Amino acid sequence: MMINCETTTLLDDLQKVSDVRSQIANYLDEMIKTLEKGESMGENLSGKLELSQHIDDLEKIGSNLKNGIFRLLVLGDMKRGKSTFLNALLGEKLLPSDVNPCTALLTIVRYGKEKKVTIYFNDGSSPEILDFKEFKQRYTIDPTEAKQLEREKTQAFPNVDYAVVEYPLSLLEKGIEIVDSPGLNNTEARNELSLGYINNCHAILFVLRSSQPCTLGERRYLENYIKDRGLSIFFLVNAWDQVKDSLIDPDDPEELAEAEEKLRKVFRSNLAEYCKIDGYDLYEERVFEISALNALRQQLKQPNTPLSDQGFSNFLSSLNTFLTQERAIAEFRQGLTLAQQTSNHVNEAVERRISLLEKDADDLKIQIDSVEPEFKILNEICDKFQQEIRQIRDNQAQVISQSFRDYVLNLGNTFESDFAHYQPNLNFIDFLFSGKRDAFERELRAAFEKYINERMADWGKQAEKEMDAAFLQLSKVATSYGDSYAQATNRITEKITGNTLPPVNQSSEKDNAPSWAKWAAGIFSLTRGNLAGVAMAGSGFNWEDIILNFITVLGVGTIITAITGIILGPISLALLGLGVGVIQADQARKQLVKIAKKELIKHLPEIAQNYSPKISETVKECFDIYEKQITERMNDDIQSRKAELDNLVKQKESHEINQEKELERLQKL
């Protein structure tokens, strides 16, 4: 168990967060019970106050708090020591270090009273529960076999979706859930599996290795999938102790200091841009030098020994600050905001009801008719906001689909410089032998697939920025309409009660913004990221799905045929007029790129034509989901306000209301 001093502080603080979560959830439960009881009693007295939407929202937020977890995604290239790091963090040799690289299983580690592993399948099969020994035996394969499967682009366990490891560890019990991903830079399918889970996590723990500082593959993934997405990343430079082991004289402190300083400069130059948040440089709070294997050995032999000499102390301190302050406060603020809004709404509804208790049914109808102009304004605001959503939707659908068209058509212009980073090493002599051609074709297909994937990821980030900007615009529009809406609802209350309310947004203690406006502005989307991400997730939209597979199939096949024809054809064609002594791998690579570009350009107009309408429709679907959710909330709010008044009329017409008893009940509510 993790009981050293560094983790004790983290565990204590996580326990405090868990306690506060429970307290807030309990308070929300009490509010729900009070409101439900009030609505039930009111049904037989002066009528319901129509609080069902507020009750539902409180239940959702309360449930999120009760089930609240901090989900950490561990990313990194193969053989960086991810599983060793996790075992050191957990304080036990929980995860076999050879599981993920060999099976490509996404593994979710969470708290459970019993030690077990559950395998979830993607073919409709029922989940399978295993013990740890059986899990390792059945889902670990020999590394050599794994490499062969990768070359053949075949999955070891194609019907497995992911594995859930449950274990009774203190860290997990405090609300931490860890996602151990397959290694990056392995196969594109594995990369998609790992990177596709990013939006479901609160922070990324990116594991690197001191002996391989920021490889080209790692830089690509950071650039294409992580950069500019507002993600919180902790970089863990593992095996830092091996820096000393690699020196000519490991005992020379000057040589060690010089080697470490050089490494630090390399990592800073590559990672600094990912550690800037809102203009602040958080490099020292986000990059850590650790020795996971030594830490794990130390944990297993002497659990009470501090981990400071293995680099974990500073990391755990920063992780603690992030989880228990930055993330937790955002979650608590969400519950507080909703509770305050519900309280404000109930107080106003009670005030309106009390002012109408003494009136008879006919007078009530006259009073209700007097606020009909305000209800008309509310409906007009709803219609105008809906029209504005659709206008922004249509504009964004056009802009983003056109950006896709332009981006695709421009690929040919940059292909030669771009593809140079992806093409496989072409040994010209080897390629003359037919036995080598199959391997080369596989490598070329993989290189071309990676090129397409990362180019589409690059365009996807541009499109996401467009979507984010559009939803930010809608957030501002929602706030503006929310002010007008609140002014109209205030006039309804003033006409009904005869009391003048404070102007909108001039009271720090009372937020008059309607609930729907808060949702529209993204206040309650914190648990799932920004609004654009929520909308796209809801529509099933995935930028990385646009892989253009038929280019990979048709284009690469044609390229291979063309290259083969040139090299293995008649001598006059093979020499390409250059002479035997001049033909080298570099010329062959250049020829490959030219042919690849020629074949690619053939298909680009068709791709742009076929996919642009699909992009447009998907973007529209994102906004349609947003529109549906917000307009339903607006209409529900308007109808509930009307029903709140109508309910009293019906009750007055059906029976005599004990005004004294009802007044006491409403004041208590």
C-alpha positions in Angstrom: 0.0 0.0 0.0 1.1 3.6 -0.6 1.9 4.9 2.9 5.0 7.0 2.4 4.9 10.7 3.3 4.4 12.0 -0.2 1.5 9.9 -1.0 0.0 10.3 2.5 -0.5 14.0 1.8 -2.1 13.3 -1.5 -4.4 10.7 0.1 -5.4 13.1 2.9 -6.2 15.8 0.4 -8.1 13.5 -1.9 -10.1 12.3 1.2 -11.0 15.9 1.9 -12.2 16.4 -1.6 -14.2 13.1 -1.4 -15.7 14.3 1.9 -16.7 17.7 0.4 -18.1 16.0 -2.7 -20.3 13.8 -0.4 -21.4 16.9 1.7 -22.4 18.9 -1.4 -24.2 15.8 -2.9 -26.0 15.3 0.4 -27.1 19.0 0.5 -28.4 18.7 -3.1 -30.2 15.5 -2.0 -31.9 17.4 0.8 -32.9 20.2 -1.7 -34.4 17.6 -4.0 -36.4 15.9 -1.1 -37.6 19.3 0.0 -38.7 20.3 -3.5 -40.3 16.9 -4.3 -42.2 17.1 -1.0 -43.3 20.6 -1.7 -44.6 19.7 -5.2 -46.4 16.7 -3.8 -48.1 18.6 -1.1 -48.8 21.6 -3.3 -50.7 19.4 -5.8 -53.5 19.1 -3.3 -53.3 22.7 -2.0 -52.5 25.7 -4.2 -50.9 23.7 -7.0 -47.4 22.7 -8.1 -44.7 25.3 -8.7 -43.5 23.3 -11.7 -40.0 22.6 -10.4 -39.3 19.3 -12.3 -36.5 20.7 -14.5 -34.7 22.1 -11.4 -35.1 18.8 -9.6 -33.7 16.9 -12.6 -30.7 19.1 -12.9 -30.0 18.8 -9.2 -30.1 15.0 -9.5 -27.7 15.0 -12.4 -25.1 17.2 -10.6 -25.6 15.3 -7.4 -25.0 12.0 -9.2 -21.9 13.4 -10.8 -20.5 14.4 -7.4 -21.4 11.1 -5.8 -19.7 9.2 -8.6 -16.9 11.8 -9.0 -13.5 10.5 -10.0 -10.3 12.0 -11.3 -9.4 10.1 -14.4 -5.7 10.1 -15.5 -4.7 8.9 -18.9 -1.1 7.5 -19.1 0.3 8.0 -22.6 3.7 7.3 -24.1 5.7 5.3 -26.7 6.4 1.7 -26.2 9.0 0.6 -23.6 9.0 3.9 -21.8 8.1 2.3 -18.5 4.4 3.3 -18.3 3.4 0.2 -16.4 6.4 0.3 -14.1 5.6 4.0 -13.3 2.0 3.0 -12.6 3.0 0.2 -10.3 5.3 2.6 -8.4 2.5 5.2 -8.2 0.1 2.5 -6.9 2.7 1.0 -4.6 2.3 -2.5 -5.8 3.2 -4.6 -8.8 -0.3 -4.5 -10.0 0.1 -4.3 -13.8 2.4 -6.8 -15.6 4.9 -4.7 -17.5 4.5 -6.6 -20.7 0.7 -6.6 -21.0 0.0 -3.5 -22.9 2.8 -3.5 -25.5 1.9 -7.0 -26.4 -1.9 -7.0 -26.4 -3.0 -3.4 -27.2 -5.6 -3.6 -24.5 -6.7 -0.3 -23.0 -6.7 -1.0 -19.3 -8.7 1.1 -16.8 -7.5 0.7 -13.2 -10.2 1.6 -10.6 -11.1 0.8 -7.0 -12.7 -2.4 -6.2 -13.1 -4.4 -2.9 -12.1 -7.5 -4.7 -9.1 -8.0 -6.9 -10.3 -8.9 -10.4 -10.1 -8.1 -14.1 -13.1 -7.7 -16.3 -12.7 -8.0 -20.1 -15.2 -6.0 -22.2 -15.8 -7.1 -25.8 -16.9 -5.2 -28.9 -18.8 -8.0 -30.5 -21.8 -8.1 -28.2 -20.4 -10.8 -26.0 -21.0 -10.6 -22.2 -18.1 -9.2 -20.1 -15.7 -11.8 -18.8 -14.3 -11.8 -15.2 -10.8 -13.1 -14.6 -8.2 -13.2 -11.9 -4.8 -11.5 -12.4 -3.0 -14.7 -13.2 -5.4 -15.8 -15.8 -5.5 -12.3 -17.3 -1.8 -12.3 -17.8 -1.8 -15.9 -19.2 -4.6 -15.3 -21.7 -3.9 -11.7 -22.8 -0.1 -11.5 -22.9 1.7 -12.6 -26.0 5.3 -13.0 -26.9 6.9 -9.6 -28.0 8.2 -11.3 -31.2 4.7 -12.5 -32.1 3.4 -9.0 -31.3 5.8 -7.4 -33.7 4.7 -9.9 -36.4 1.0 -9.0 -35.8 1.9 -5.3 -36.1 3.7 -5.8 -39.4 0.7 -7.7 -40.7 -1.7 -5.0 -39.3 -3.5 -7.8 -37.4 -4.9 -7.4 -33.9 -4.1 -10.0 -31.4 -7.5 -9.8 -29.8 -9.8 -8.1 -32.3 -13.0 -8.7 -30.3 -11.7 -7.1 -27.1 -12.7 -3.5 -26.4 -10.9 -2.8 -23.1 -10.0 -4.3 -19.7 -11.0 -3.0 -16.2 -8.7 -3.8 -13.4 -10.2 -3.5 -9.9 -8.0 -3.4 -6.8 -8.5 -2.3 -3.2 -5.8 0.4 -3.1 -6.1 3.6 -1.0 -5.2 5.9 -3.9 -8.0 4.4 -6.1 -10.5 4.4 -3.2 -10.1 8.2 -3.0 -11.5 8.7 -6.4 -8.5 8.2 -8.7 -9.1 6.2 -11.9 -6.1 5.5 -14.2 -6.2 4.6 -17.8 -3.2 2.7 -18.9 -2.9 3.0 -22.7 -1.2 0.9 -25.3 2.1 2.2 -26.5 2.1 5.0 -29.1 4.1 4.8 -32.3 3.1 1.2 -32.7 0.1 0.9 -35.1 -2.4 3.5 -36.1 -5.2 1.4 -34.6 -3.5 1.4 -31.2 -2.8 5.1 -31.5 -6.5 5.8 -32.2 -7.5 3.7 -29.3 -5.2 5.6 -26.9 -5.7 9.1 -28.3 -9.4 8.7 -28.7 -9.8 8.4 -24.9 -8.2 11.8 -24.2 -11.4 13.8 -24.0 -12.7 11.4 -21.3 -9.8 12.2 -18.9 -8.9 15.1 -16.6 -5.2 15.0 -17.1 -2.6 13.2 -19.2 0.5 11.6 -17.7 2.9 11.5 -20.7 5.9 9.1 -20.0 9.2 9.7 -21.8 12.6 8.2 -21.4 15.8 9.9 -20.6 17.8 7.7 -23.0 15.6 8.6 -25.9 14.8 12.3 -25.4 11.7 13.4 -27.4 11.8 11.1 -30.4 10.4 12.1 -33.8 7.3 9.9 -33.1 6.7 11.5 -29.7 7.1 15.0 -31.1 4.6 14.1 -33.9 2.0 12.9 -31.4 2.4 15.9 -29.2 2.1 18.2 -32.2 -0.8 16.5 -33.9 -2.9 15.2 -31.1 -2.1 17.2 -27.9 -1.1 20.7 -28.8 -3.6 23.5 -28.7 -6.4 21.4 -27.1 -6.3 22.9 -23.6 -5.3 19.6 -22.0 -3.4 19.4 -18.7 -0.3 17.3 -19.3 2.3 16.1 -16.8 5.5 14.9 -18.5 7.4 12.2 -16.7 11.0 11.7 -17.9 11.6 8.1 -16.8 14.9 6.2 -16.1 16.7 9.4 -15.1 19.0 7.3 -13.0 20.3 5.8 -16.2 21.9 9.1 -17.2 24.6 8.4 -14.7 25.0 4.8 -15.9 25.7 5.9 -19.5 28.7 8.1 -18.5 32.3 7.1 -19.1 33.0 7.9 -15.4 29.7 7.6 -13.5 31.4 8.9 -10.4 32.4 12.2 -11.9 30.0 14.8 -10.6 30.9 17.4 -13.2 30.4 15.0 -16.1 27.0 13.9 -14.6 25.9 17.6 -14.2 26.9 18.4 -17.7 25.1 15.4 -19.2 21.9 16.1 -17.1 22.0 19.8 -18.1 22.2 18.9 -21.8 19.3 16.5 -21.5 17.2 19.1 -19.6 17.8 21.6 -22.4 16.6 19.1 -25.0 13.4 18.3 -23.0 12.7 22.0 -22.3 13.1 23.0 -25.9 10.5 20.3 -26.9 8.1 20.4 -24.0 8.0 24.0 -22.9 5.2 25.0 -25.3 2.9 22.4 -23.8 3.4 23.8 -20.3 2.1 27.3 -20.9 -1.4 27.9 -19.6 -3.1 31.3 -19.9 0.2 32.9 -20.5 1.9 31.3 -17.4 5.0 29.1 -17.7 4.2 26.0 -15.7 7.2 23.9 -16.9 8.6 23.3 -13.4 5.1 22.1 -12.3 4.5 19.9 -15.3 7.9 18.2 -16.1 9.5 15.7 -13.7 12.6 13.5 -13.7 11.7 10.1 -12.2 13.2 6.6 -11.8 10.1 4.4 -11.9 11.9 1.0 -11.6 13.9 2.1 -8.5 10.8 3.7 -7.0 8.9 0.4 -7.5 11.7 -1.7 -6.0 11.9 0.7 -3.0 8.1 0.6 -2.5 8.0 -3.1 -2.5 11.0 -3.5 -0.1 10.4 -0.5 2.2 6.9 1.0 1.8 7.6 3.7 4.3 10.6 5.2 2.6 10.1 8.6 1.0 10.2 8.7 -2.8 11.9 12.1 -3.1 15.2 10.6 -4.4 13.3 9.0 -7.3 11.7 12.2 -8.4 8.1 11.3 -7.3 7.8 13.9 -4.5 7.5 17.0 -6.7 5.3 15.2 -9.2 2.9 14.1 -6.5 2.8 17.6 -5.0 1.9 19.1 -8.4 -0.6 16.4 -9.1 -2.2 17.0 -5.7 -2.5 20.8 -6.4 -4.1 20.1 -9.8 -6.6 17.5 -8.7 -7.6 18.8 -5.3 -7.7 22.5 -6.1 -8.0 23.3 -9.8 -10.3 20.4 -10.8 -12.2 20.0 -7.6 -13.0 23.6 -7.2 -14.5 23.7 -10.7 -16.7 20.7 -9.9 -17.9 22.3 -6.6 -18.5 25.6 -8.3 -20.8 23.8 -10.7 -23.0 22.4 -7.8 -23.0 25.7 -6.0 -24.1 27.6 -9.1 -27.0 25.2 -9.7 -28.1 25.2 -6.1 -28.1 29.0 -6.0 -30.1 29.2 -9.2 -32.6 26.7 -7.9 -32.9 28.6 -4.6 -33.5 31.9 -6.5 -36.1 30.4 -8.7 -38.0 28.8 -5.8 -38.0 32.0 -3.8 -39.4 33.9 -6.7 -42.1 31.2 -7.4 -43.1 31.2 -3.7 -43.3 35.0 -3.6 -45.6 35.0 -6.7 -47.7 32.2 -5.2 -48.1 33.9 -1.8 -49.2 37.2 -3.4 -51.9 35.5 -5.3 -53.4 33.3 -2.5 -56.1 35.7 -1.5 -57.4 36.4 -5.0 -60.4 34.5 -6.4 -60.2 32.6 -9.7 -61.6 35.5 -11.8 -59.1 38.0 -10.4 -56.3 35.5 -10.9 -57.2 35.2 -14.6 -57.1 38.9 -15.0 -53.7 39.1 -13.3 -52.4 36.3 -15.4 -53.7 37.9 -18.6 -51.8 41.1 -17.6 -48.4 39.3 -18.0 -49.3 37.7 -21.4 -47.1 40.4 -23.2 -44.1 39.3 -21.1 -44.7 35.6 -22.0 -44.9 36.7 -25.6 -41.5 38.3 -25.2 -40.1 35.1 -23.7 -41.2 33.1 -26.7 -39.8 35.7 -29.1 -36.4 35.5 -27.3 -36.5 31.7 -27.7 -37.3 32.1 -31.4 -34.6 34.7 -32.0 -31.9 32.6 -30.2 -33.0 29.6 -32.2 -32.6 31.5 -35.5 -29.2 32.8 -34.4 -28.0 29.3 -33.6 -29.1 28.1 -37.1 -27.5 31.1 -38.8 -24.2 30.4 -37.0 -24.7 26.7 -37.8 -25.1 27.2 -41.5 -22.1 29.6 -41.6 -19.8 27.2 -39.8 -20.9 24.3 -41.9 -20.0 26.2 -45.0 -16.7 27.5 -43.6 -15.5 24.2 -42.2 -16.5 22.1 -45.2 -14.8 24.6 -47.4 -11.7 24.5 -45.2 -11.6 20.8 -45.6 -11.9 21.1 -49.4 -9.1 23.7 -49.5 -6.9 21.7 -47.2 -7.3 18.4 -49.1 -6.7 20.1 -52.5 -3.5 21.7 -51.1 -2.0 18.4 -49.9 -0.4 17.9 -53.3 1.5 21.2 -53.0 3.1 20.2 -49.7 3.3 16.5 -50.2 7.0 16.2 -51.2 8.2 18.0 -48.0 5.6 16.5 -45.8 6.0 12.9 -46.8 9.7 13.0 -46.4 9.1 12.6 -42.7 7.1 9.4 -43.2 8.5 7.3 -46.0 10.3 4.1 -45.0 14.0 3.7 -45.6 14.4 2.4 -49.1 17.5 0.2 -49.6 17.8 0.2 -53.3 19.7 -3.0 -53.6 17.4 -4.9 -51.2 14.4 -3.7 -53.2 15.7 -5.5 -56.3 14.9 -8.8 -54.6 11.3 -9.9 -54.6 11.5 -11.2 -51.1 12.1 -7.7 -49.8 9.2 -6.1 -51.8 6.4 -7.3 -49.6 8.1 -5.9 -46.5 8.7 -2.6 -48.3 5.1 -2.5 -49.4 3.8 -3.0 -45.9 6.1 -0.3 -44.6 5.0 2.1 -47.4 1.4 1.5 -46.7 1.9 2.1 -42.9 3.9 5.3 -43.8 1.2 6.6 -46.1 -1.5 5.8 -43.5 0.4 7.7 -40.9 0.8 10.6 -43.3 -2.9 10.7 -44.0 -3.8 10.3 -40.3 -1.6 13.1 -39.1 -2.6 15.5 -42.0 -6.2 14.9 -41.1 -5.5 15.5 -37.4 -3.8 18.7 -38.4 -6.9 19.9 -40.3 -9.1 18.6 -37.4 -7.4 20.9 -35.0 -8.1 23.9 -37.3 -11.7 22.8 -37.6 -12.0 22.4 -33.8 -10.8 25.9 -33.3 -13.5 27.1 -35.7 -16.1 25.1 -33.7 -14.8 26.4 -30.4 -15.0 30.0 -31.7 -18.5 29.5 -32.9 -19.7 28.1 -29.6 -17.9 30.9 -27.8 -19.9 33.3 -29.9 -23.1 31.4 -29.0 -22.1 31.6 -25.4 -22.0 35.3 -25.6 -25.3 35.4 -27.5 -26.9 33.2 -24.8 -25.7 35.5 -22.1 -27.2 38.5 -23.9 -30.5 36.8 -24.5 -30.4 35.6 -20.9 -30.3 39.2 -19.7 -33.3 40.1 -21.8 -35.1 36.9 -20.7 -34.4 37.7 -17.0 -35.8 41.2 -17.4 -39.0 39.8 -18.8 -39.4 37.2 -16.0 -38.7 39.9 -13.5 -41.5 42.0 -14.9 -43.8 39.0 -14.6 -42.9 38.7 -10.9 -43.2 42.5 -10.4 -46.7 42.5 -12.0 -47.9 39.5 -10.0 -46.4 40.6 -6.6 -46.3 44.3 -6.9 -42.7 44.3 -5.7 -39.9 45.8 -7.7 -36.9 43.5 -8.2 -33.3 44.7 -8.4 -31.9 45.3 -11.9 -30.5 42.3 -13.8 -26.8 41.4 -12.9 -26.4 44.2 -10.4 -26.6 42.0 -7.3 -23.5 39.9 -6.5 -25.5 37.7 -4.2 -28.3 36.9 -6.6 -27.6 35.7 -10.1 -30.7 36.4 -12.2 -29.5 34.6 -15.3 -32.0 31.9 -16.3 -30.9 28.3 -16.0 -31.1 27.6 -19.7 -28.7 30.5 -20.4 -26.1 29.0 -18.0 -26.4 25.7 -19.8 -26.1 27.4 -23.2 -23.0 29.3 -22.0 -21.3 26.0 -21.0 -21.4 26.4 -17.2 -22.6 22.9 -16.8 -20.5 21.2 -19.4 -17.4 21.2 -17.2 -17.4 17.5 -16.6 -17.2 16.8 -20.3 -15.0 19.6 -21.7 -16.0 22.5 -23.8 -19.3 22.9 -25.6 -17.8 22.1 -29.0 -16.4 18.9 -27.6 -19.8 18.0 -26.0 -21.7 18.7 -29.1 -19.3 16.7 -31.3 -19.2 13.8 -28.9 -23.0 13.8 -28.9 -23.2 13.7 -32.6 -20.7 10.9 -32.9 -18.4 13.2 -34.7 -14.7 12.2 -34.8 -12.2 14.1 -36.9 -9.8 11.2 -36.9 -12.3 9.0 -38.7 -11.7 10.9 -41.9 -8.7 8.7 -42.8 -9.4 8.5 -46.6 -8.9 4.8 -46.5 -9.4 4.4 -50.2 -6.4 6.5 -50.9 -4.4 4.1 -48.8 -5.8 1.2 -50.7 -5.9 2.6 -54.2 -3.1 5.1 -54.1 -0.5 3.1 -52.4 -1.2 0.0 -54.5 -0.8 2.0 -57.6 2.4 3.6 -56.2 3.9 0.2 -55.4 3.1 -1.1 -58.9 4.6 2.0 -60.5 7.8 1.8 -58.3 8.1 -1.9 -59.1 7.7 -1.3 -62.8 10.4 1.3 -62.8 13.0 -0.6 -60.8 12.4 -4.1 -62.2 11.5 -3.2 -65.8 13.8 -3.0 -68.8 17.3 -1.8 -68.1 16.7 1.4 -70.1 13.8 2.3 -67.9 15.5 1.2 -64.7 18.5 3.4 -65.3 16.2 6.4 -65.8 19.0 7.9 -68.0 21.1 8.4 -64.9 23.6 5.6 -65.3 24.1 2.6 -63.1 26.8 4.2 -61.0 24.5 7.1 -60.0 21.4 5.2 -59.1 21.2 5.3 -55.3 18.6 5.0 -52.6 18.2 8.8 -52.5 17.2 8.9 -56.2 14.8 6.0 -55.7 13.2 7.8 -52.7 12.8 11.0 -54.8 11.2 9.0 -57.6 8.9 7.3 -55.1 7.7 10.6 -53.7 7.1 12.0 -57.3 5.0 8.9 -58.2 3.2 9.1 -54.8 2.4 12.7 -55.4 1.2 12.1 -58.9 -1.2 9.3 -57.7 -2.3 11.4 -54.7 -3.2 14.4 -56.9 -5.4 12.2 -59.0 -7.7 11.4 -56.1 -7.7 14.7 -54.2 -10.6 16.4 -56.1 -12.7 13.3 -55.7 -12.0 13.2 -52.0 -12.8 16.9 -51.5 -16.0 16.5 -53.5 -17.2 13.4 -51.6 -16.3 14.4 -48.1 -17.1 18.1 -48.0 -20.9 17.5 -47.9 -20.4 14.9 -45.1 -18.3 17.4 -43.2 -21.0 20.1 -43.6 -23.8 17.7 -42.4 -21.8 16.6 -39.4 -21.1 20.2 -38.4 -24.8 21.0 -38.7 -25.6 18.0 -36.5 -23.4 19.4 -33.8 -25.3 22.7 -33.7 -28.7 20.9 -34.1 -28.0 18.9 -30.9 -27.1 22.2 -29.1 -30.2 23.9 -30.5 -32.4 21.0 -29.4 -31.1 20.9 -25.9 -31.3 24.7 -25.3 -34.7 25.3 -27.0 -36.2 22.4 -25.0 -34.9 24.0 -21.8 -36.2 27.4 -22.8 -39.6 26.1 -23.8 -39.8 24.0 -20.7 -39.0 27.1 -18.6 -41.7 29.2 -20.3 -44.3 26.4 -20.0 -43.5 25.8 -16.4 -43.9 29.5 -15.5 -47.3 29.5 -17.2 -48.3 26.2 -15.6 -47.2 27.6 -12.2 -49.9 30.3 -12.5 -52.5 28.2 -14.1 -52.2 25.5 -11.4 -53.4 28.0 -8.8 -56.4 29.0 -10.9 -57.4 25.3 -11.3 -57.0 24.7 -7.6 -59.1 27.8 -6.8 -61.8 26.7 -9.2 -61.9 23.1 -7.8 -61.8 23.7 -4.1 -61.4 26.1 -1.2 -57.7 26.5 -0.2 -56.8 26.9 3.4 -54.8 30.1 3.0 -53.3 30.2 6.4 -52.0 26.6 6.2 -50.8 27.1 2.6 -49.0 30.3 3.6 -47.2 28.6 6.4 -46.2 25.7 4.0 -44.9 28.1 1.3 -42.9 30.2 3.8 -41.3 27.0 5.1 -40.5 25.9 1.6 
